[in-house]
Amino acid sequence: MKLNYKSNHPPINYKLGMDYTKNLLNSKDCEECEGGSAEAAAFKEKIWSVQLQGKQILISGDIKEDLIEKAVIQILNFNDIDDDNRLEAAERQPIKIFINSSGGLLDETFSLISAIETSVTPVVTIALGKAYSAGFLILLAGHARYAQRYSTLMYHQGSAGVVGEFNKMIEYAKHWENCQNLMEEYVLRQTKIKKKKLEQIFQHKQDWYM
């Protein structure tokens, strides 16, 4: 499934990106992931390092500050390298962001979206499995957006909780209302979803699967 393709760049064969990663990891490397937590963590870092050589970024699991920080830094680095090589946008190898996530923190999500939107190097977002909540928002940010045949997308209103002084709770509620409005404006801008549909989701506290 292809989502509202909106780029002047040619379609990306994202399967080649996955083959690139697999070819660079030998069988001995793969055996390490079957060890304890330290070995598994080291193997995950090695995969991350290998993926970067092919301009690949994986957004997997909970979307948290450390994951988003890595992704943003790499997008900035890729752009710096392409700038140093004096490549025009059409000449640059696209950055591929693969998504399999149930969602996470909204503020961090918007920081990644900002990095994608301001990237001169084309960014392709691809839903591999789950692109729920914040994962769905990241998917929409790509200069070209794709969803695999068996992937699932989901949008819903934001959720938050706060404990503290009454006035601070009121201020936070106002802030969260602004965040909700910002999120809805973003979805309307990036898709053909109607405002009426978003209002229905909000009113009925609905998880909308696509």
N, C-alpha and C positions, 0 to 999 in steps of 0.2 A: 504494500500500500504506500502510495506517495502522498504526502500532505502538502497541498497548496504550494507546489514548487515555485519559488519566487527568486531564482538566481539566474544571472546571465552566464554562469559557469556551467560547463558540461556536467551531466550526471556522473556521480562517483560510484565506482564499483567497490563497495565497502567490504565485499567478501575478500578482496585482495589484501585489505588491511588486516583481517583476521589471519589469513594465510601467512602474512609477513611475520606476525607475532609467533605463530606456531613454528615456523621454520627456524627462527632464531633461538628457540628454547629446545634443547636436546632432551633425550629421554632421561638422562641423569638429573637434569634440572627438575623435571616433572616428578621424579621420585621424592624430591625434598618436600613437596607439598603434603606428603602423607605422614610427615613427622609430627612433633609436638608444636605447640603454639609459636615458639620462637622460630622454628624452621618454617612454619607456614607464613609467618609475618615476613620473614626474609624473602621467601619465594614470591610473595605478593609485591614486595618492593622491587624485585627483579623483573617481574612482569611489567610493572609501571615503567621502569627504566627502558625496557625493550620497546614498549608501546610508543614511548616518546620519540624513538628513532624513526618511527613511521608516522609521526604527527597524530598519534592516537591517544585519546583520553577516555578512560572508563569511569562513568558515574554509576556506582553500584552500592546498594545498601542504603543506609540512612544518610541523607544529605546534611552534613554537619560542617563546622567551620574548617576543620583540618582538610577535609576532602575538597571543599570549594577553594581553599587557599592554594592547594597544589594546582588545581585546574586553572585558576586565574593566572598564577605565575607562569605556567607553561604557555598559555595563550599569548601573554605579553612577551615571553621569550621567543616564541615562534615568529611573532611580528618583528621583533628586534633583529632576528637573524635574516629575515626576508628583506627588511629595510637596509641592513648592511650590505646585502647582495644586490641592492637596487632593483628589486623585482617589482614589476607592476602587478596589480591585483590579479589580472588574468593569467599571469605567469606563475603564480605561487601555488605550490602543492597545498590543497585544502587540509585544514585540521578536521579530524573526524572525532566526534564525541559520541560514544556508545552509551546508552542509558538503560539501566535495569534497576529501578528504584521505586520504593513505595512513597517517597517524599521526604520532607524534612523541614529545615528552618527557612522561613521566607526571606529574612534579611540577607542571609548568605546566598540564597537562590538569586536574588536580584543583583547581587554583586557579580555573579557569574554571567547573568544575562547582559549586564552592562559591558562586561569584557567581550562578550560575543558580538554585541551590537557595534562596538567601536573597533572591532578587529578588521584591519584592511585585508589580512589573509583570510580567504573564505573559510567559513566554519560550517560543516555539515553535521547535523544532529540526527542520530539513528536510534529508534526505540527497538531494543533487542527483545525485551520481555515486558516488564512492567514500566510504564511511564505514568506514575500516579502523582497527583497533587503537585508538589514542587518539581518532580521529574517531568511532568507534562509541561510545566511552564518553561523549563530548560529546553525541552524538545522544540517548542514554538520559536525559540530565539534563533535557530539556525538560519543561515543564508539559504540553505536547502534543507528540507526536513523529510525524513523517511521513517516508515514503520514496517518492521518485518511482518510476515504473514501471520505469525502466532503471537504477536505483541498485543498488549492491551493498554489503552490510554484511559485515564480517569481524571476528571475535574470535580472539585467541590469547593465550598467556601473555606476560608482559613479558620484555624482554631487556635486558641491561646488561653492561658490561665495566669492569674497574678494574685499574689497574697501580699497585703501590706495596708498602709494607711488609706482611709476612704478617699481622700482627695487624689492620691496617687493612682488609685484604682480607676477613678473617673478619667484622669488624664490618659491613662493607658488605654481605656476603652475608646477614647477619642482617637488616639494614635492607631489603634487596631482598625477602627472604622476607615481611617484614611488608607491603611494598607489594603483593606478589602476593596476599596474603590480603585486604588492603583492597580490591583491585580485584575479587576474586571475590565478596566480600560485597556490594559495590556492584551488580554485575551481577545477583546473585540478588535483591536488593531491588528493582531497577528493572524486572525482566522476569519472565517465567514460565519461564525456562530452569532446568532442574533441576541440582542440585549434581553429580549423577552425570555429566552432560554436561561440565561444567567440569573435573571430575577426569579424564575421558577426554582432553580437549584438552590438559591439562597433562602427562599421562603420555606421550602420543604426540607431543608438541611439534607439535601440529596447528594449521594455519590453517583456521578454520571459516568458510566463506563462506555467506552467507544471501541 
